[in-house]
Amino acid sequence: MERLRTPPAMRSWADARRAEGARIGLVPTMGCLHEGHVSLVRVAKETGCSAVAATIFVNPTQFGPGEDFEKYPRDEARDLAMLEAAGVDAVYLPGVKDMYPEGHQTFIEVTGVSRGLCGAARPGHFRGVATVVAKLFLAAKPHVAVFGEKDCQQLAVIRAMTRDLDFGVEIVGAPIVREEDGLAMSSRNAYLSGGDRIAARCLSRGLFRAKDLFGKGERDAGTLVAAAGAAIDGEPLAKLEYAEGRDPVTLAPLSGRADAVTILVAAKVGPTRLIDNITLGN
């Protein structure tokens, strides 16, 4: 497994793989890997990618003032071992100065799908996401890029950016991977312990409650969202940030009857901000 630390080194690797006729898959991450990330590698391989690159970069431009950029969990040695075991061919590990050299002044902003939800709670977050993903695409030159569906709004932002800027990259969403108790896997779960870890189950519990109602025939988006939100509101250690029903394709807000709906929730459990979602219907 090759380890590449500069944009020219990543581009050189990508050019060589393309010259060989390889189909390149890219799995962007911020490190602190878990089984959810490993599943993205598997999905990349399943799409027919013969060369898979992963990236590890904690992107400062998607963190706002007072957020957890400095304390975001990092363990490069462990991450590299996991990626090698998963069969990754190359890992791109740029530094902040490589990605944002002195004088950097260009950013990408995706309007529409970035509004509301996490976009409202974290101003500037998706501008940072779109910018760094664009830079990763330009360096790695992938045919396919795989992102987890847990970050549902992020996935919508990346799809819109990729389409609007004609990157020619196929964006693949990979299903959420959950712990045995239902908690969606996340690098920020490392912050949870004791009662907070137990309380965090309220997010998935609420989503599964909505799923059960949907299975019994409930189609009112407001009722389904209320059921999900109530489970979080009922947990003393959790503070609900939002619970919303959105169109699964456009992320437009839904109300009234919905034969298909994505319910997205966000909450703080102790000091940790968690997100989760579920799509009901086709």
RODO-2510 file (C-alpha; in nm, 4 decimals, decimal comma):
residues 282
     n   res          X          Y          Z
     1     m     0,0000     0,0000     0,0000
     2     e     0,1506     0,3294    -0,1101
     3     r     0,1487     0,6306     0,1214
     4     l     0,1271     0,9642    -0,0583
     5     r     0,1564     1,2970     0,1217
     6     t     0,1499     1,5705    -0,1425
     7     p    -0,0861     1,6641    -0,4261
     8     p     0,1803     1,5957    -0,6945
     9     a     0,2457     1,2485    -0,5499
    10     m    -0,1282     1,1700    -0,5504
    11     r    -0,1692     1,2967    -0,9077
    12     s     0,1309     1,0934    -1,0241
    13     w    -0,0163     0,7761    -0,8726
    14     a    -0,3553     0,8457    -1,0331
    15     d    -0,2012     0,9189    -1,3732
    16     a    -0,0059     0,5924    -1,3608
    17     r    -0,3140     0,3893    -1,2682
    18     r    -0,5208     0,5487    -1,5444
    19     a    -0,2422     0,4803    -1,7950
    20     e    -0,2652     0,1137    -1,6963
    21     g    -0,6396     0,1183    -1,7655
    22     a    -0,7410     0,0948    -1,4002
    23     r    -1,0783     0,2107    -1,2739
    24     i    -0,9958     0,4253    -0,9693
    25     g    -1,2163     0,4315    -0,6626
    26     l    -1,1753     0,6968    -0,3927
    27     v    -1,2791     0,6753    -0,0274
    28     p    -1,2339     1,0147     0,1432
    29     t    -1,2095     1,0061     0,5243
    30     m    -1,0954     1,2166     0,8167
    31     g    -0,9361     0,9152     0,9826
    32     c    -1,0244     0,7569     1,3180
    33     l    -1,1558     0,4727     1,1073
    34     h    -1,4216     0,2179     1,1985
    35     e    -1,6088    -0,0607     1,0220
    36     g    -1,8254     0,1930     0,8442
    37     h    -1,5197     0,3274     0,6627
    38     v    -1,4022    -0,0235     0,5775
    39     s    -1,7430    -0,0898     0,4230
    40     l    -1,6838     0,2046     0,1867
    41     v    -1,3707     0,0311     0,0576
    42     r    -1,5725    -0,2840    -0,0054
    43     v    -1,8355    -0,0860    -0,1927
    44     a    -1,5667     0,0752    -0,4095
    45     k    -1,4362    -0,2682    -0,5022
    46     e    -1,7873    -0,3939    -0,5722
    47     t    -1,8372    -0,1157    -0,8277
    48     g    -1,5530    -0,2668    -1,0305
    49     c    -1,2696    -0,0427    -0,9162
    50     s    -0,9362    -0,2159    -0,9722
    51     a    -0,7397     0,0514    -0,7854
    52     v    -0,8749     0,1990    -0,4608
    53     a    -0,7303     0,5015    -0,2846
    54     a    -0,8372     0,6320     0,0544
    55     t    -0,7652     0,9731     0,1987
    56     i    -0,7004     1,0739     0,5583
    57     f    -0,7269     1,4470     0,6166
    58     v    -0,8907     1,6324     0,9048
    59     n    -1,0150     1,9310     0,7094
    60     p    -0,9974     2,2546     0,9108
    61     t    -1,2261     2,4522     0,6796
    62     q    -1,5316     2,2419     0,7655
    63     f    -1,4981     2,3093     1,1390
    64     g    -1,6510     2,6246     1,2842
    65     p    -1,5288     2,8343     1,5785
    66     g    -1,5481     2,6370     1,9014
    67     e    -1,5899     2,3019     1,7239
    68     d    -1,3660     2,0011     1,7759
    69     f    -1,0949     2,0398     1,5096
    70     e    -0,8069     2,0317     1,7581
    71     k    -0,9389     1,7376     1,9584
    72     y    -1,0837     1,5400     1,6667
    73     p    -0,9556     1,1829     1,7228
    74     r    -0,6470     1,0911     1,5200
    75     d    -0,4615     0,7584     1,5018
    76     e    -0,2687     0,7368     1,1760
    77     a    -0,0900     0,4085     1,2482
    78     r    -0,4151     0,2282     1,3323
    79     d    -0,5917     0,3793     1,0316
    80     l    -0,3173     0,2705     0,7927
    81     a    -0,3249    -0,0836     0,9278
    82     m    -0,7026    -0,1009     0,8783
    83     l    -0,6824     0,0307     0,5228
    84     e    -0,4045    -0,2091     0,4295
    85     a    -0,6029    -0,5016     0,5698
    86     a    -0,9028    -0,3846     0,3650
    87     g    -0,6990    -0,4020     0,0458
    88     v    -0,6535    -0,0303    -0,0242
    89     d    -0,3844     0,0361    -0,2846
    90     a    -0,2841     0,3886    -0,1844
    91     v    -0,3514     0,6336     0,0970
    92     y    -0,3351     1,0084     0,0502
    93     l    -0,2299     1,1878     0,3702
    94     p    -0,1757     1,5555     0,2869
    95     g    -0,0931     1,8179     0,5474
    96     v    -0,2938     2,1345     0,6011
    97     k    -0,0304     2,3452     0,4223
    98     d    -0,0419     2,1062     0,1267
    99     m    -0,4168     2,1500     0,0932
   100     y    -0,4339     2,5182     0,1849
   101     p    -0,1016     2,6815     0,0969
   102     e    -0,0297     3,0385     0,1981
   103     g    -0,2547     3,2765     0,0088
   104     h    -0,5331     3,0207    -0,0476
   105     q    -0,8515     3,2143    -0,1204
   106     t    -1,0774     2,9935    -0,3306
   107     f    -1,3789     2,8059    -0,1940
   108     i    -1,6758     2,6210    -0,3422
   109     e    -2,0253     2,6885    -0,2163
   110     v    -2,3225     2,4667    -0,2990
   111     t    -2,6519     2,6426    -0,2396
   112     g    -2,9904     2,4774    -0,2048
   113     v    -2,9189     2,1381    -0,0512
   114     s    -2,6706     2,2911     0,1949
   115     r    -2,9436     2,5049     0,3539
   116     g    -3,1108     2,4007     0,6772
   117     l    -3,0364     2,0882     0,8823
   118     c    -2,6604     2,0778     0,9529
   119     g    -2,6095     2,3718     0,7202
   120     a    -2,8051     2,5911     0,9615
   121     a    -2,6357     2,4535     1,2712
   122     r    -2,2828     2,4717     1,1256
   123     p    -2,2473     2,7812     0,9041
   124     g    -1,9683     2,7398     0,6505
   125     h    -1,9388     2,3657     0,7124
   126     f    -2,0508     2,2545     0,3681
   127     r    -1,8408     2,5188     0,1973
   128     g    -1,5407     2,3503     0,3585
   129     v    -1,6670     2,0045     0,2630
   130     a    -1,7268     2,0958    -0,1010
   131     t    -1,3884     2,2656    -0,1316
   132     v    -1,1855     1,9824     0,0153
   133     v    -1,3691     1,7129    -0,1809
   134     a    -1,3100     1,9046    -0,5034
   135     k    -0,9378     1,9225    -0,4219
   136     l    -0,9302     1,5496    -0,3440
   137     f    -1,0999     1,4746    -0,6769
   138     l    -0,8466     1,6868    -0,8656
   139     a    -0,5559     1,5074    -0,6996
   140     a    -0,6859     1,1487    -0,7053
   141     k    -0,8688     1,1656    -1,0414
   142     p    -1,1187     0,8929    -0,9444
   143     h    -1,3798     0,7321    -1,1634
   144     v    -1,5884     0,6540    -0,8536
   145     a    -1,6038     0,8106    -0,5064
   146     v    -1,7836     0,6441    -0,2153
   147     f    -1,9391     0,8297     0,0783
   148     g    -2,1466     0,7043     0,3697
   149     e    -2,5193     0,7674     0,3758
   150     k    -2,5055     0,8573     0,7449
   151     d    -2,3903     1,2030     0,6333
   152     c    -2,7003     1,2363     0,4184
   153     q    -2,6880     1,6117     0,3578
   154     q    -2,3148     1,5989     0,2901
   155     l    -2,3765     1,3309     0,0277
   156     a    -2,6392     1,5520    -0,1387
   157     v    -2,3989     1,8478    -0,1402
   158     i    -2,1216     1,6392    -0,2981
   159     r    -2,3563     1,4989    -0,5612
   160     a    -2,4719     1,8491    -0,6544
   161     m    -2,1172     1,9843    -0,6719
   162     t    -1,9943     1,6907    -0,8792
   163     r    -2,2813     1,7308    -1,1245
   164     d    -2,2699     2,1103    -1,1472
   165     l    -1,8926     2,1320    -1,1975
   166     d    -1,8776     1,8410    -1,4440
   167     f    -1,6228     1,6376    -1,2507
   168     g    -1,7267     1,3204    -1,4287
   169     v    -1,6999     1,1209    -1,1042
   170     e    -1,9649     0,8625    -1,0146
   171     i    -2,0809     0,9296    -0,6580
   172     v    -2,1894     0,6181    -0,4698
   173     g    -2,3680     0,6248    -0,1358
   174     a    -2,2950     0,3363     0,1019
   175     p    -2,5469     0,2153     0,3618
   176     i    -2,5146     0,3175     0,7259
   177     v    -2,3260     0,0664     0,9400
   178     r    -2,4568     0,0365     1,2951
   179     e    -2,3327    -0,0966     1,6251
   180     e    -2,5189    -0,3971     1,7643
   181     d    -2,7405    -0,1661     1,9711
   182     g    -2,8367     0,0437     1,6684
   183     l    -2,6061     0,3434     1,7143
   184     a    -2,4753     0,4604     1,3772
   185     m    -2,0989     0,4179     1,3572
   186     s    -1,9156     0,7501     1,3716
   187     s    -1,5653     0,8643     1,4571
   188     r    -1,7213     1,0988     1,7134
   189     n    -1,8600     0,7992     1,9032
   190     a    -1,5116     0,7890     2,0564
   191     y    -1,6215     1,0868     2,2664
   192     l    -1,9042     0,8866     2,4237
   193     s    -1,8685     0,6918     2,7458
   194     g    -2,0809     0,5707     3,0339
   195     g    -2,4282     0,7171     3,0423
   196     d    -2,3736     0,9246     2,7306
   197     r    -2,2991     0,6129     2,5269
   198     i    -2,6208     0,4500     2,6462
   199     a    -2,8216     0,7685     2,5906
   200     a    -2,6917     0,8013     2,2326
   201     r    -2,9106     0,5086     2,1321
   202     c    -3,2098     0,7446     2,1427
   203     l    -3,1343     0,8678     1,7887
   204     s    -3,1644     0,5293     1,6236
   205     r    -3,4445     0,4303     1,8595
   206     g    -3,6476     0,7244     1,7327
   207     l    -3,5764     0,6435     1,3700
   208     f    -3,6682     0,2802     1,4196
   209     r    -3,9914     0,3898     1,5888
   210     a    -4,0785     0,5890     1,2770
   211     k    -3,9875     0,2897     1,0624
   212     d    -4,2237     0,0706     1,2633
   213     l    -4,5082     0,3215     1,2176
   214     f    -4,4368     0,3390     0,8450
   215     g    -4,4480    -0,0402     0,8251
   216     k    -4,7903    -0,0313     0,9890
   217     g    -4,9207     0,2060     0,7233
   218     e    -4,8540     0,5544     0,8612
   219     r    -4,7753     0,7933     0,5736
   220     d    -4,8031     1,1367     0,7319
   221     a    -4,4534     1,2865     0,7323
   222     g    -4,5241     1,5026     1,0364
   223     t    -4,6402     1,2058     1,2428
   224     l    -4,3348     1,0011     1,1481
   225     v    -4,0965     1,2852     1,2288
   226     a    -4,2719     1,3541     1,5598
   227     a    -4,2276     0,9908     1,6620
   228     a    -3,8550     1,0078     1,5916
   229     g    -3,8135     1,3380     1,7719
   230     a    -4,0113     1,2251     2,0756
   231     a    -3,7682     0,9415     2,1434
   232     i    -3,4790     1,1876     2,1531
   233     d    -3,6702     1,4472     2,3563
   234     g    -3,7502     1,1738     2,6053
   235     e    -3,3823     1,1091     2,6790
   236     p    -3,2629     1,3394     2,9633
   237     l    -2,8993     1,3340     2,8472
   238     a    -2,9852     1,4296     2,4882
   239     k    -3,0751     1,7697     2,3445
   240     l    -3,2600     1,7504     2,0145
   241     e    -3,1239     1,9886     1,7500
   242     y    -3,3560     1,8915     1,4679
   243     a    -3,5837     1,6163     1,3412
   244     e    -3,7074     1,6685     0,9878
   245     g    -3,8664     1,4811     0,7008
   246     r    -3,7126     1,5428     0,3596
   247     d    -3,7518     1,4144     0,0059
   248     p    -3,5061     1,1237    -0,0340
   249     v    -3,3747     1,2588    -0,3675
   250     t    -3,3897     1,6381    -0,3450
   251     l    -3,3846     1,6848     0,0351
   252     a    -3,6751     1,9269    -0,0042
   253     p    -3,8885     1,9524     0,3143
   254     l    -4,1936     1,7248     0,3205
   255     s    -4,5273     1,7594     0,4929
   256     g    -4,8525     1,5722     0,4664
   257     r    -4,8678     1,2330     0,2979
   258     a    -4,5321     1,0911     0,1913
   259     d    -4,4896     0,7503     0,0303
   260     a    -4,1128     0,7952     0,0615
   261     v    -3,9360     1,0104     0,3177
   262     t    -3,5914     1,0490     0,4685
   263     i    -3,6051     1,1377     0,8359
   264     l    -3,2934     1,3179     0,9568
   265     v    -3,2108     1,3839     1,3202
   266     a    -2,9337     1,5602     1,5072
   267     a    -2,8809     1,5863     1,8802
   268     k    -2,6194     1,6622     2,1383
   269     v    -2,5580     1,3827     2,3827
   270     g    -2,3431     1,5244     2,6577
   271     p    -2,0823     1,7298     2,4692
   272     t    -2,1061     1,5208     2,1512
   273     r    -2,3069     1,6187     1,8450
   274     l    -2,4506     1,3157     1,6636
   275     i    -2,6501     1,2785     1,3429
   276     d    -2,8475     0,9911     1,1946
   277     n    -3,1143     0,9278     0,9352
   278     i    -3,3380     0,6655     0,7826
   279     t    -3,5156     0,6450     0,4464
   280     l    -3,8634     0,4970     0,4424
   281     g    -4,0360     0,3874     0,1240
   282     n    -3,8868     0,3633    -0,2231
***
